[in-house]
Structure formats: structure tokens, C-alpha cells
């Protein structure tokens, strides 16, 4: 059963029957398609077409185009489409592999030509693989959307509307989520013909960690969280001459972060973790006081107890620039505060701005102190190496200077 998104009063219902007799578990010769125009109060038999049959008793599915109440798809062992409200049904051409029990379907509400179908794709004992398929041209052509999804029958498709993620269920291989459908929704023939294209990013959330619930160790039901931060997606027709670079700027036009991009033909995705560039590492140019024998190179050594500092960026509007093959493309996106945070944006921004303002000067002062200590150590060593007569002269000089200071 399905409700037309463009007209909630239009409802389709598909039944598997045997010559008008309610299905009793026996073989069937035809299916029935019913339709209501008043939200389910009254129903009319539209057609008894074999394409609306095919073992519908345990996984039948009806999907209606988001912008046309007369365009509907009927999924059972066959895959049929109607463009006249169900009066006539035509079988949709087979996908790339033979056979297939079609379990579920999603039609993009932003573009009805874009759709995803889940099915068995043939019989396992024939050696064919199970998969999920996507079409960008109203079902005329299909291609697998497998990526790292294990080959298993896909039984359900749901879109998590708030984050625009694709959620699917499988037989025996768990639930899987394809994060951020933005690039698939923005992928067109013009984009695929271009050498490079930066997609409009979705909003990113500045989530903060909370105390996790108590869970058993090695819980086999625990899933994987998505990458933290903003997902940056771009298309490359062919690998670039050198790897693309990605830069993030804040609303004031200041450079926040530079990232190295992947360089694969097709869709590429890079994540920005909402942190700025790491601060300067504090380096010590002298050996530890307890280990004078340690040799320290010209680059120095890491100061114990220190590490580069990064600051989580405040909510606001940011821009991302993709530089590839001498050209640049820029898009804007928003970083939103954690909706579970009790503070307002000003309260969230103030502490981080203070830390970001003070962190780098503090690190520079620490490095300056390390260099000063190096010079002091060198001078002490130099005095110690002087002949005894020179050492006495230097002591007398220091004594004379001190005496004159007291007289003053």
C-alpha cells in the first residue's frame, strides 16, 4: 500500500489473488490493484494484471512518484510501472543481472528520475550476487550501488530525512547506512562530463561527547558511528595531475584548515573534523637535565607533556574551496551547534575564541623560552671552558659590576 506524496487522498493497494478469490496460499494467476481517491473511505478495482502479482504475500511494495500521483511502481517478483494511475502496467526492463525479487524502492523527493531499488538479483545457487541498484533516468538504466555493502538480499530502504542518509536492512547481514546522499542527488550528466565538480555540502553538526550508556564488552550488535564533522564531496572525471587540495575558511575569510584530497576517478569524499590547524609544537633544543649525554639535533625534541593544540570551530557559515588542475571551486555550508547543547551560540563561541586567540602566542613563548635556555646553557658551558686566569678575571668583572650597582 502507498499514499501519493503529491495527493494524500490518493492511495494504492496491491493484493495477490486467485481470480478474485482472496489469496489462500495456493498458486495465483493474477493480481489485483485497488485505488482510493478519498483517503481510504472508498475503493475501486483498477486492474487485474499479472505484473501486479508474483508472490506478493511476503514482500510486496508500491511506490508513488513524489510529483505525479498517476506514476506508480509495483514491486514483487516482477517490477512494473504505471503512468496512468494503475490502469495499465508495463514491466520495467531487467537490471544488469537476470532475475530478482524486488523488495523495496526509494524515489528521491527532490528529483523523481532518481531512484534506488533493493532486490535479490537472481538465485544464489546460480552464482549471481545480491545487490542494491540506483537509477538516474527514471528507471531506464540501472547501476549497482554496492561500495562496501556485503552481498546479501536487501529487504528494506528508508531515508533518514533529517540527515539525508540511506538506511537499508539485509537478510542476515544487519542494517547498513550510506551517509549523506547529497552527491548522488546532485550528480547529473553535466557533472559527470566535467573534469571536476565540488558538490554543495550539507550542514555539519558540532556534536559534543556525552557519557555513553553502559554496554557489555565485545557487544556484537554495536554498529559504527559516521565520521565526525563536515563531509566534503567532489567529482573527478579522471585522476588529477596531482592530488586536489581543500581549504576551509570561516565567515571572516580567514583560513581555518587545509586538507589533502583523494584523487580517484568518480566520487570522492573527505571529512573535515571541524578543527583548525594544529598549533606549533614546543621544541626543546637542549638535552634533559638528567641526561646530559643525550644528543639533540638541530630540529630539537618534543617538550614533555606538550602536544600541538587544535580548537573546535564555532557554529557559523564556512566556505570550502577545491583546488585541482589549476582551477578552484568554492561552496558555502553551515556548521550548526549541537542541538543537545544548553548554551546559545554566543556562549558556545566565546570560550573557543579565547583559546584560539591565546593558544598560538603561548606556544611561541614556550619555544622562545626553550631557545633562551639553550643560549644560557651555551654561555655557562663557555665560561666553564675558559682558562683559570680568564675565569678569575670574569669573576672579578662580575664582582666589580655588582659593587658599582650597590653604590648606585
C-alpha positions as CSV (number, residue, x, y, z in Angstrom):
1,X,0.0,0.0,0.0
2,X,1.2,3.5,-0.8
3,X,0.0,7.1,-0.4
4,X,0.7,9.6,-3.2
5,X,3.0,12.3,-1.8
6,X,1.6,14.9,-4.1
7,X,-2.0,14.0,-3.2
8,X,-2.6,12.3,0.2
9,X,-6.2,11.3,-0.8
10,X,-4.8,9.0,-3.5
11,X,-3.9,5.6,-2.1
12,X,-2.8,2.5,-3.9
13,X,-3.3,-1.1,-2.6
14,X,-1.9,-4.2,-4.2
15,X,-3.3,-7.7,-3.5
16,X,-2.3,-11.1,-4.6
17,X,-5.4,-13.1,-5.5
18,X,-6.6,-16.1,-7.5
19,X,-9.3,-15.0,-9.9
20,X,-10.9,-12.6,-7.5
21,X,-10.8,-15.0,-4.6
22,X,-8.8,-13.9,-1.5
23,X,-5.4,-15.5,-1.5
24,X,-5.4,-18.8,0.3
25,X,-1.8,-19.8,0.0
26,X,-2.3,-21.6,-3.3
27,X,-1.0,-20.8,-6.8
28,X,-2.2,-17.5,-8.3
29,X,-2.8,-16.4,-11.9
30,X,-3.5,-12.7,-11.5
31,X,-3.1,-9.8,-9.1
32,X,-5.4,-7.0,-8.1
33,X,-4.7,-3.3,-7.8
34,X,-7.2,-1.1,-5.9
35,X,-7.2,2.6,-5.6
36,X,-8.9,5.1,-3.3
37,X,-9.5,8.8,-4.0
38,X,-10.8,9.8,-0.6
39,X,-8.1,8.7,1.8
40,X,-9.3,5.1,2.1
41,X,-13.0,5.5,2.7
42,X,-14.0,4.1,-0.7
43,X,-12.0,1.8,-3.1
44,X,-12.2,0.9,-6.8
45,X,-10.7,-2.1,-8.5
46,X,-8.3,-0.6,-11.1
47,X,-6.7,-3.6,-12.8
48,X,-6.1,-7.4,-12.5
49,X,-2.7,-7.6,-14.2
50,X,-0.2,-10.4,-13.8
51,X,2.6,-7.7,-13.4
52,X,1.0,-6.9,-10.0
53,X,1.2,-10.5,-8.8
54,X,4.2,-12.7,-8.2
55,X,4.4,-13.9,-4.6
56,X,3.4,-10.5,-3.1
57,X,2.2,-12.1,0.1
58,X,5.5,-11.5,2.0
59,X,7.3,-8.6,0.4
60,X,5.1,-6.6,-2.0
61,X,5.8,-2.9,-2.3
62,X,4.1,0.0,-4.0
63,X,5.9,3.4,-4.6
64,X,4.4,6.5,-6.0
65,X,6.3,9.3,-7.7
66,X,6.7,12.4,-5.4
67,X,5.4,14.8,-8.1
68,X,2.9,12.7,-10.1
69,X,0.1,10.8,-8.4
70,X,-0.5,8.7,-11.6
71,X,3.1,7.4,-11.8
72,X,3.4,4.3,-9.6
73,X,5.8,1.4,-9.3
74,X,4.8,-2.1,-8.2
75,X,7.5,-4.5,-6.8
76,X,7.1,-8.2,-6.4
77,X,8.9,-10.9,-8.2
78,X,8.4,-8.7,-11.2
79,X,8.9,-4.9,-11.4
80,X,6.1,-2.9,-13.1
81,X,5.4,0.7,-13.7
82,X,2.2,2.6,-14.4
83,X,1.9,6.2,-15.7
84,X,-1.9,6.3,-15.8
85,X,-2.9,5.7,-12.2
86,X,-2.6,1.9,-12.4
87,X,-5.0,1.2,-15.3
88,X,-2.1,-0.2,-17.4
89,X,1.1,-1.7,-16.1
90,X,4.3,-2.2,-18.1
91,X,7.2,-4.4,-16.9
92,X,10.3,-2.3,-16.2
93,X,13.3,-3.7,-18.1
94,X,15.5,-6.1,-16.3
95,X,18.5,-4.7,-14.5
96,X,22.1,-5.7,-15.3
97,X,21.8,-9.1,-13.8
98,X,19.0,-11.6,-14.6
99,X,16.1,-12.3,-12.3
100,X,15.4,-10.6,-9.0
101,X,12.8,-10.5,-6.2
102,X,12.3,-6.7,-5.8
103,X,11.9,-5.9,-2.1
104,X,11.8,-2.2,-1.7
105,X,12.2,1.1,-3.5
106,X,13.0,4.7,-2.8
107,X,12.3,7.7,-5.1
108,X,14.2,10.9,-4.5
109,X,11.7,13.5,-3.4
110,X,13.9,16.2,-4.9
111,X,14.1,14.5,-8.3
112,X,11.7,11.7,-9.3
113,X,14.1,10.5,-12.0
114,X,16.5,9.3,-9.3
115,X,15.5,6.1,-7.5
116,X,17.0,3.1,-5.7
117,X,15.8,-0.4,-5.7
118,X,16.7,-3.3,-3.4
119,X,16.3,-6.9,-4.6
120,X,17.7,-10.4,-4.6
121,X,19.1,-10.1,-8.1
122,X,18.8,-13.7,-9.1
123,X,19.1,-17.1,-7.4
124,X,22.1,-17.7,-5.1
125,X,22.6,-21.2,-6.5
126,X,23.2,-19.7,-10.0
127,X,26.1,-17.8,-8.6
128,X,24.7,-14.3,-9.1
129,X,25.3,-11.7,-6.4
130,X,22.8,-9.8,-4.4
131,X,22.9,-6.0,-4.5
132,X,21.2,-2.6,-4.3
133,X,20.8,-0.6,-7.5
134,X,20.4,3.1,-8.4
135,X,18.9,4.8,-11.5
136,X,19.3,8.4,-12.5
137,X,16.9,8.3,-15.5
138,X,13.5,7.3,-14.2
139,X,14.3,3.6,-14.2
140,X,15.6,3.2,-17.8
141,X,19.1,2.3,-16.8
142,X,20.4,0.9,-13.5
143,X,23.8,0.5,-11.9
144,X,24.9,-1.1,-8.7
145,X,25.3,1.0,-5.5
146,X,27.3,-1.6,-3.7
147,X,30.5,0.1,-2.4
148,X,31.4,-1.9,0.8
149,X,28.0,-3.4,1.3
150,X,28.2,-7.2,1.7
151,X,26.4,-9.2,-1.0
152,X,23.1,-10.1,0.7
153,X,19.4,-9.8,-0.1
154,X,18.3,-6.2,0.7
155,X,14.8,-6.2,2.3
156,X,14.1,-2.6,3.1
157,X,15.1,1.0,2.2
158,X,14.4,4.1,4.4
159,X,15.8,7.6,4.2
160,X,16.7,9.3,7.5
161,X,15.3,12.6,6.4
162,X,17.0,14.9,8.9
163,X,20.5,13.9,7.9
164,X,19.6,12.6,4.4
165,X,21.2,9.2,5.0
166,X,20.2,6.0,3.2
167,X,19.4,3.2,5.7
168,X,18.9,-0.4,4.4
169,X,18.1,-3.7,6.0
170,X,19.5,-7.0,4.8
171,X,18.8,-10.7,5.3
172,X,21.4,-11.9,7.7
173,X,24.0,-9.1,7.4
174,X,22.5,-6.4,9.6
175,X,21.5,-2.8,9.0
176,X,23.7,-0.5,6.9
177,X,23.8,3.2,6.4
178,X,25.1,5.2,3.5
179,X,25.8,8.6,5.0
180,X,25.0,11.8,3.1
181,X,23.1,11.2,-0.2
182,X,23.9,14.8,-1.3
183,X,26.4,13.9,-4.0
184,X,24.1,11.3,-5.5
185,X,21.2,13.8,-5.5
186,X,23.4,16.4,-7.2
187,X,25.0,14.1,-9.7
188,X,23.9,14.9,-13.2
189,X,25.1,14.2,-16.7
190,X,26.7,17.7,-16.8
191,X,28.6,17.0,-13.6
192,X,29.8,13.6,-14.9
193,X,31.0,15.3,-18.1
194,X,33.0,17.9,-16.2
195,X,36.7,17.4,-15.3
196,X,36.0,18.3,-11.6
197,X,32.9,19.4,-9.6
198,X,32.5,20.4,-6.0
199,X,29.1,19.4,-4.6
200,X,27.1,21.7,-2.2
201,X,27.9,20.4,1.3
202,X,25.1,19.6,3.7
203,X,25.1,21.3,7.1
204,X,27.5,19.8,9.7
205,X,26.7,19.4,13.4
206,X,29.2,20.4,16.1
207,X,28.3,17.4,18.3
208,X,29.8,17.2,21.8
209,X,30.6,13.9,23.6
210,X,28.3,12.6,26.2
211,X,28.7,9.8,28.7
212,X,27.9,6.6,26.8
213,X,25.5,4.1,28.2
214,X,26.8,1.0,29.9
215,X,27.2,-1.8,27.3
216,X,28.7,-5.2,27.5
217,X,32.2,-5.7,26.2
218,X,32.5,-7.1,22.7
219,X,28.8,-6.5,22.0
220,X,28.2,-7.9,18.5
221,X,25.2,-5.6,18.0
222,X,27.3,-2.4,18.3
223,X,27.5,-0.5,15.0
224,X,29.9,2.1,13.6
225,X,29.4,5.8,14.0
226,X,29.8,8.1,11.0
227,X,32.9,10.3,10.5
228,X,32.7,13.4,12.7
229,X,32.4,16.8,11.1
230,X,31.6,18.0,7.6
231,X,31.6,15.7,4.6
232,X,33.1,17.3,1.5
233,X,32.2,15.6,-1.7
234,X,33.6,16.2,-5.2
235,X,33.6,14.5,-8.6
236,X,36.7,13.9,-10.7
237,X,36.2,12.6,-14.3
238,X,39.8,11.3,-14.2
239,X,42.6,11.4,-11.6
240,X,44.1,14.8,-11.5
241,X,47.8,15.6,-12.3
242,X,48.4,16.0,-8.6
243,X,46.2,15.3,-5.6
244,X,43.5,18.0,-5.0
245,X,43.8,20.4,-2.1
246,X,40.9,21.5,0.1
247,X,40.8,24.7,2.2
248,X,38.3,25.8,4.8
249,X,37.6,29.5,5.6
250,X,35.5,31.0,8.3
251,X,32.9,33.7,7.8
252,X,35.6,36.4,8.1
253,X,37.6,34.9,5.2
254,X,40.3,33.6,7.5
255,X,42.0,30.3,6.6
256,X,41.0,27.7,9.1
257,X,42.2,24.4,7.8
258,X,44.0,22.9,4.7
259,X,43.3,19.2,3.8
260,X,44.7,16.8,1.2
261,X,42.0,15.4,-1.0
262,X,41.7,11.9,-2.5
263,X,42.4,11.6,-6.2
264,X,40.1,8.9,-7.6
265,X,38.0,8.9,-10.7
266,X,34.4,9.3,-9.8
267,X,33.0,10.4,-6.4
268,X,35.5,11.4,-3.7
269,X,34.7,12.2,-0.1
270,X,36.9,14.0,2.5
271,X,35.9,14.8,6.1
272,X,36.8,18.0,8.0
273,X,36.7,17.3,11.7
274,X,35.8,21.0,12.5
275,X,39.2,21.6,14.0
276,X,41.6,24.4,13.0
277,X,45.3,23.9,12.0
278,X,47.4,22.4,14.9
279,X,49.4,25.0,16.9
280,X,53.2,25.0,16.8
281,X,54.8,22.1,18.6
282,X,57.0,23.2,21.6
283,X,60.6,22.0,20.8
284,X,63.5,21.8,23.3
285,X,66.9,22.4,21.8
286,X,68.8,21.1,24.9
287,X,69.0,17.6,26.4
288,X,67.2,16.9,29.7
289,X,68.9,18.0,32.9
290,X,69.1,14.3,34.0
291,X,70.6,13.1,30.7
292,X,73.4,15.4,29.5
293,X,74.7,12.7,27.3
294,X,71.6,12.8,25.0
295,X,72.3,14.4,21.7
296,X,69.6,16.8,20.4
297,X,69.6,17.6,16.7
298,X,69.0,20.9,15.1
299,X,65.3,20.3,15.0
300,X,65.1,19.8,18.7
301,X,63.0,17.4,20.6
302,X,59.3,17.4,21.7
303,X,58.8,19.1,25.1
304,X,57.5,16.5,27.5
305,X,53.8,17.0,28.4
306,X,53.1,19.1,25.4
307,X,51.4,18.5,22.0
308,X,50.0,20.7,19.3
309,X,46.7,22.2,20.2
310,X,43.7,22.4,17.9
311,X,40.4,24.3,18.6
312,X,36.9,23.1,17.7
313,X,35.5,25.8,15.4
314,X,32.4,27.8,16.4
315,X,29.0,27.5,14.7
316,X,28.6,29.7,11.7
317,X,28.9,29.9,7.9
318,X,32.1,28.5,6.4
319,X,33.3,28.1,2.8
320,X,35.2,25.2,1.3
321,X,37.4,25.5,-1.8
322,X,38.5,22.7,-4.0
323,X,41.8,23.3,-6.0
324,X,42.5,20.9,-8.8
325,X,44.4,21.1,-12.0
326,X,44.9,24.9,-11.6
327,X,41.2,25.7,-11.1
328,X,39.2,26.4,-7.9
329,X,35.6,25.9,-6.9
330,X,34.1,27.3,-3.7
331,X,30.9,26.3,-1.9
332,X,29.4,27.5,1.4
333,X,28.0,25.4,4.2
334,X,26.9,25.9,7.8
335,X,28.3,24.4,11.0
336,X,25.4,24.1,13.5
337,X,25.7,23.8,17.2
338,X,24.9,20.6,19.0
339,X,21.1,20.6,19.4
340,X,21.5,19.0,22.8
341,X,23.7,21.8,24.0
342,X,22.1,24.1,26.5
343,X,24.2,27.1,25.7
344,X,23.4,29.6,23.0
345,X,25.7,30.2,20.0
346,X,27.4,33.2,21.7
347,X,28.1,31.1,24.8
348,X,29.5,28.3,22.7
349,X,31.7,30.6,20.7
350,X,33.2,32.7,23.4
351,X,35.5,30.1,25.2
352,X,36.8,28.6,21.9
353,X,37.5,32.1,20.5
354,X,39.5,32.9,23.7
355,X,41.5,29.7,23.5
356,X,42.2,30.1,19.8
357,X,43.4,33.7,20.4
358,X,45.8,32.8,23.2
359,X,47.0,29.3,22.2
360,X,49.5,30.2,19.5
361,X,51.1,33.1,21.4
362,X,51.6,30.8,24.4
363,X,53.2,28.1,22.2
364,X,55.5,30.7,20.6
365,X,56.5,32.0,24.1
366,X,57.3,28.4,25.2
367,X,59.5,28.0,22.2
368,X,61.2,31.3,22.9
369,X,61.9,30.2,26.5
370,X,63.4,27.0,25.1
371,X,65.7,29.0,22.9
372,X,66.7,31.2,25.8
373,X,67.6,28.2,27.9
374,X,69.7,27.0,25.0
375,X,71.7,30.2,25.0
376,X,72.1,30.2,28.8
377,X,73.4,26.7,28.7
378,X,75.8,27.6,26.0
379,X,77.2,30.6,27.9
380,X,77.6,28.5,31.1
381,X,79.5,25.9,29.1
382,X,81.6,28.6,27.5
383,X,82.6,30.1,30.9
384,X,83.4,26.7,32.3
385,X,85.8,26.1,29.4
386,X,87.8,29.3,30.0
387,X,91.4,29.0,31.4
388,X,91.6,29.6,35.2
389,X,93.1,33.1,34.8
390,X,90.3,34.1,32.5
391,X,87.8,32.6,34.9
392,X,89.2,34.7,37.8
393,X,89.0,37.8,35.6
394,X,85.5,37.1,34.7
395,X,84.6,36.6,38.4
396,X,86.4,39.9,39.3
397,X,84.5,41.7,36.5
398,X,81.1,40.4,37.8
399,X,82.2,41.4,41.4
400,X,83.1,44.9,40.2
401,X,79.8,45.3,38.4
402,X,77.9,44.2,41.5
403,X,79.8,46.7,43.7
404,X,79.1,49.6,41.4
405,X,75.4,48.6,41.3
406,X,75.2,48.7,45.1
407,X,76.9,52.2,45.2
408,X,74.4,53.4,42.7
